[in-house]
Amino acid sequence: HFWSLQRNQIMEEETMTSDELVLGSQWKATACITGHFNSVTDCCWEASEGEYLLTVSNDQTCRLWGAVATRTEGKEVWVELARPQVHGYDLTTLTSISTSIHRHIIVTGADEKEIRVFDAPSTCTKMLEHTLHKNMDGVIRTVDIGLNRVERAYIPSLGLSNKPSSADSAKEDTEDVIDNEFDSKPHLPLERDLGAVSLWPEVGKLYGHDTEIFCLTSTLTAKSSKDIFDSPFADDILVASSTKARDVKDATIRIWQVSRNKCMQVLSGHKSTIAALSFSPDGRFLASSGKDRRLCIWERRHNNESKDDNYLFMLAVAVDTAHKRIIWAVHFCPFDPTLLASGSRDGIVKLWRLTEVTSEQDGKSMINAALLMKFQSSSKNEKKKSQPVTALSFAPLPNNEGESLLAIGLENGLIEIWGVGGNSCRLLNAFIPGLCHFATITKLCWKPQRGDEEQLILASTSADHGCRIFTILIN
């Protein structure tokens, strides 16, 4: 914790006694250094603009991080701005479904059977306006016009859900919080604020899984590139989820339409826990894999048996034993919906190209997944074998040479950036150990690009309780 000494009035220290100086001064708490205190299991950026970073951890909290300007011109520091969820179970995964029309909506999963949906309260959006939306001339950019948000949330006694506050609720921790506090004198939240005032109200639950939630992803987080694809599914907002599978019946994927609190489809095609999910940026494909080492590509097609004009996912490609060991990560390239990467415990990264071919038997079109190339991480263990790949992610734009940038995270905590172009790949940067984690990397996630920036931001999370944010110059 940090404290600052503030004078209550103009004081002449030379003529005042020590008692008068003490009585006329006050020590006030300022923003403190915070962080997770257990393994950080997942992270994602706010989906519409990459405005902030969200992380979840086995310490049972979800935390929101933002870049705040410092007194040094041009310098920023990343601090915890909110704590949307404080739970009673270890949090395992999350995804953002924030849009330009309705910002600040997240979906989280934990070691429980239900999925929870949260929407930011007005207290939090006001603070974000002052800390993240302020223009260079000091004018606040107003957001959420026309949205009716609750003031704040609270956790009831013996409860797990964050409830919207009412006139008689949550007074014990927030009696001295002023409604227009951030309008009159904006400041970074204190530890008390993070634990009470910055909670987000729970606005929905998604039921259907029979075991603990393991992985979540959404069609919006797949659109990290500024490229716009001409696709009939481009505007659909879907969430895919998987759970810890103790048998084949639990090794399923559920497709959700969160706005309707409805499970649209259940996909069966795996035999064990599905550890990785990724939508293509055009919304046409969903890739899945996990402990059974099977890589499945699901394609959205028109359902002729349904009376509704909807499109459902059908299994288009299944590659058995795509890797020799468990597949921890799959990811579609944000600006190329047909390029897919997979990373495994066998230390190998594979690049796949999806193509549409015509069947010679019936003349129908079908999807083919061809292996483009594969490579091993440059980091070796004591037995001179490549380090297991536990996370990977494509950057939202290519480098100046037209190569796709692929970040891979390893079991020993190191990070590498590879360039993928044509039928070749090359190591562009192996981060020095002092910049990296010292335990297994659990997630890599690039900040969405909406402009013509010449630098990229990469977030990484690890079992070492840490989250790191890197700025990468692509020139």
N, C-alpha and C positions, 0 to 999 in steps of 0.2 A: 504494500500500500504506500501511497505517496500523500503527503500533507503539505499544504501551503499556508503561510502565515499572512493573515489579512487584518488590516487596521480598520476599526469601525469608524474612525473619523480622522480628520487631520490632526496629527499629534506632533508636539514639539518635544522630541525625545530628550533634548539637552536640559530642559527645565522640569521634566516629570520624574517622579520617583519610580522605583522598580515596580511597586505595587500598582501604580497607575498605568504603567506600560502593560503589565499583565492583564489588568482588567479591560484595557482598551484594545486588546488584540484577541484574535480568534484563529485557531487552527482548523482548516476545513479540508475534508478529504477531496482528492482529485482522482482522475481516472487511473486505475492501477493496471499492472501487467497481469493478464489472465491467460488461460490456456487449458487444454484438456489434460487430465491426469490419468488417462488409460489409453489403450490402443485406439487410434482414430481409424474408423472402418470405411468411411466413404466421404466424398465431397462432390459438390456441383456448383456451378455458377448460376446466378439469376439468369433465366433463360432468354428474356427479351433483349437485354442490352449488356449482360455481364456486369451488372452494377455492383454486385457484392458476391462474396464466396460463402457457401454454407458447408459446414462439416458436422458429422455425427461420430459418436465415440461409444466405447464400452463404459465410459463414465456416466452414461445415461443422459447425456445432454446433446442438444443440437445448438450450434453456435454460428452467428453471423459475423463476418469479418469484412471491413471496408477500408479503403485507402483514405486517410485524412491528411490534409495539408499541415505542414509544420511551419515554424517561424523562419526556417531556412528556405529561401525562394527556390521553387522547383522541386522540393523534396517532399516525399510523402512517407507516412508510416502506416502499417496495417494494424488495426486494433479491433477488438471485439466490440461490436456496436449493439448486439442484441443476443438474447438466448431464447429462441422461439419455442423450444421444448425442453422441459426437465421431466424425465420419465422415471418409471419404476422398473423398467427393463433395459438391458443393454441395447443401444441403438445400433443397427447393422447397415442401414442403407437409406438413401433419400434421393429425390429428384425434384426438379423445379418445373412447374407448369405455368410460370408467369408469362403474361402476354402484355402487349402495349395497351390493351383495353382494360385488363384487370391484372395489376401487378401484384407481386409478393404472395404467391400461392405455392406451397410446397407439400410434398407427399413423403412420408417417412415410414420406415419399417423397423421392427425390433424383434427381440426374442419372444414374440407373441404371435397370435394367429391373424390379427386384424391389421389393416393398413390405415394410417391416420392422415387426415388432410388438415392443413392449417392455413389461415389467412391473417395477414398482418393487421394489428390494431392501429387506430389513428395515432396513438402516442408514439408508436414506433415509426410510422411513415413521416410524422413531423420531424423526428430526429434525423431520419435519413435525408429529408429535404435539406436540412441545415448543414449536414456534414458531407453529403455526397452530391447534391444537386446544385450547390451554389456556383453561379457563373463567376467569371473573372471580375466583373464589375460589382459583385456582391449581391446580385439580385437572385432571389430564390425562384427556382423553376417549379411551379406548382404541378402536382400530379394527382391522380385519382379523382379527377373532376367527375361528380355525379355518383360516386360510390359511397354507400352508407356503411362505414366501418364502425365497429365497437371501439370504445375508448381504450380498453386494455383487457387483459385476461388474468385469471388467477387459478390456482390449483386448490380444489376443495380438500378438506381433510379426508385422508384415506382414499383419495381419488387418483386416477391416472390421466384424466382428460383435462386439458386447459379449458376452463369455462369462460364465456364472456362476462365481464364485470357488470354488476348492477349497483343501484344506489346503496344497497346494504351489504355489499360483498367486498372482500379483500381490503378492508380498512386497516387491518392490523399492521401491514407492511408498507402502506402507501399513504398514510394520513397526511404527510407533509409534501406530497407531490401536487403541484399546481397544474390545473388543466392547460393553461397557456404557458407553461414553463419554457418550452422550447421556442415559443414565439417571442417571448420577452428577453430571455437570456439563454441562448443555445449553449450546450456544453456536452462533452462526452459522458456517457452513462457511467455511474459508479457501480461498484460490485453489488450494492443493494438493488440498484435499478435493474441490473442484468438478471438477478435472481427473482425479481418480483414484477417490476413494471414492464419489462421488455418481452414477457411471454406472449406468444401468439395464440388466439383462441382456436380451438379445434372446431372445424366446420363440417366434418364428415368422417365416417368410418366405412371401410370397404371390407366386407366379410366374404368368406368362401374358402380360404386356405385352411388346411387341417394341421399344419405344422408351422414352425417359426419362419418369419419372413427372412429371406437371404439376399435378394437382389431386386432393385427397381430401376427402371429407365423410362424415359418419355420421348415422344416424337419431337418435342420442343427442344430438349437438350441436344438432339442430333443435329439441329440446324445452327451450328456454331459459325458457319460461313455466311458471308453476305450474299452469296449466290442464291438466286431464286429459281426453283425447278418447276417446270410445267407438268404438274401431276394432279390427277383427280383426288389424291389423298393429302395434298400439301397443307390444307387448312385444318385437317383433323387433329384433335388433341387426344392422344391415347397414352395410357400408361401400361407397361408390361411388368409383371411381378413373378418371382419364383421363390421357393421355400426350401428348407432343409428336407431332403427326401430320405426317409427310412426304408421305403420300398418304392416300387414302380408307380403305384397309384398317386404318390405325392410328387413325383418328378414331372410336374406339369407347369405350364405357363398360363397365367390368366391375363387377358386383355381387358382393360378397364376404360370406361368413359366416366371420368371423375365428376363432370358436371351433372351427370344423371345418377351418380352413385350406383352404377350398373356394371356388372361383369358381362362384356360382350361375347367372350369366347374363352374356351379352355383348350389349350394346345397340348397334345400328348405325343411324345416322340423320343423322350429320353428315358434312361433307366436309373439314373441317380441324380444327386443334387445339381441343379443348373446354376453354375457360379457366375456366368457372364451373359449379358443381354445387350443388344445394340440395334436400334432402328437405323435404317438408311435415311439420309437427309431428305429424300423425296417422299418418305413414308410408305414406299412400296414393299420394302423387305424388312424382316426382323431376323437377326442372327442370334443363335443361342448355342451354348456349349457348357461343359462342366466336368464333373468327376468321371463320367462315362466315356470321355474323350471323343464324343460324337459331336460333329459340327452340323447343325441344322440351319437351313435357310428357309424361312417362311415367306410366302408371297401373298399379297392381297389380291384376291380375285372375286369376281361377282358370284354370289351364291344363288344358283338357279333354283335351289329347293326352297328358298325363302321368299315370302311375299313382299318383304320389305326391300327397298332399293338400297341395300347395304353391301359392303365389301368385307369379306372375312379372310383370315389368313389360312392358307393351305401349305402343307409341307411340299416345297419345291425341290430341295436338294438335301440329302443326308449323306455326310461323309463319315463312315465308321473309322475309328482309330485315326482321326485326323492328326493327332500327336501321340507320342509314346507314353506321356504322362498326363495328369490332370490339366485341363485347359482353364487358366485363370482369367483370361481377358480376350474379348473380341471387340472390334471397333470398325465402323464404316468411315471412309474418308468423307469429311463434310462437304467437299466440292466435287466428289466423284462417287455417285451412289453405287457404282459397280465394283469398287475397290474395297476389299475387306482384309483386315489383319487379325491374326490370332496368335496369342502367346501362351506358352505352356511351361510346366515345371521341368520339362526336358531341356530347357534352355534355348529352345528354338522359336523363332518368329517366322510365321508363314504368311505370305501375301496371296490372296485369292482374287480372281477376276470372274465376275458373274456375267454370263452372256446368254442371250435368248437364241435358242436353236429350234429347228423344225423337226419333229419326229418323222422318221422314214416310214413308220408303220401306219399311223393314222393321220399324219399331216398336221397335228396340233403343235403349237409352240410350247416349249418347255425351257426351264432354266438350267444352265450348266455352271458348275463352279470349278474352274480350272486353277491349278496351282501355278502361280506366276514365278515365284522364287521363295527361297527360305534362307535365313542366316542365323548365326548364333551370336549371343551377346559377347562383347569383348572381355568382360570380366570373368575370371576363372576362380574356382575354389581350390582347396588344398590338393585335390586329386586331379587338377588341371582340366576339369570339366567346366563347361559354361554354367554360369549362375542361372538358377531358375528364373523365368520371366513371370512376374506376378501382376503386372499392370502394363497397359499400353494405351496410347491415344494419338490420333492424327491431329495435326495442327489445322486451324481453319483456313489457311491459305498456303500456297507453295512458296518456295524461295525464288530468288531471281533466276535460277537455272531451270525453273519449272518442276523441281522435284517436290514430291509430297514429303512433309516432315513428320516423322513418326518418333514419338517419345516412348521409351520402354523403361519400366521400373523393375528392379531386381530384388531377389530375396535378401541380399546383403545390404540393401538400402541405397545402392548406387543408381544413377540415372544416365541414360545415353540418348542422344538424338541421332537418328538415321535419316538419310535422304533416299527416297525411293522414286526412281524414274525409269520408264520403259521396262526393260527386263534386268535391271541392275540396281544395286543398292550400295551405299557406302556410309561409313561412320563419320558423322560430321562433328560431333562433340561428345566426349565422355566427361561428365561433370567431375571435378576434383572431389575426393572424399570429404574434404572439409566443408563443402557446400551441401552435401547430401545427408540422408538419414543414416542411422546406424542399426536399423532393424528393417524388417520386411516392408516394402512399399505396398500399400493396399489400394491406392487409386492415383491415377494421373488424369488431369483435366485441364484443357486449354480454355482460356477466357474467350468468349465469342467475339468475333470481329464484325463490326457494323460500319466501319469507315475505311479510310485508306492509310491506317497506321503502318509504320515501318518497324514496329516491334510487337512481339507476342508476349503473353503472360501465361505461365504454366504453373499450376498448383499441384502439389503432391502431398499425400498423407501416408502415415506409416504406423507400424506397431510400436514405434518408439515414443508414442504419445504426441508427436509433432505434426504440424502442417507447415510446409514451406512454399513460398511463392517466388518464382524466378522471372526476371525480365530477359527476353531473348531477342537480340537484334538479328533480323533475317537477312540483312545485307552483308 
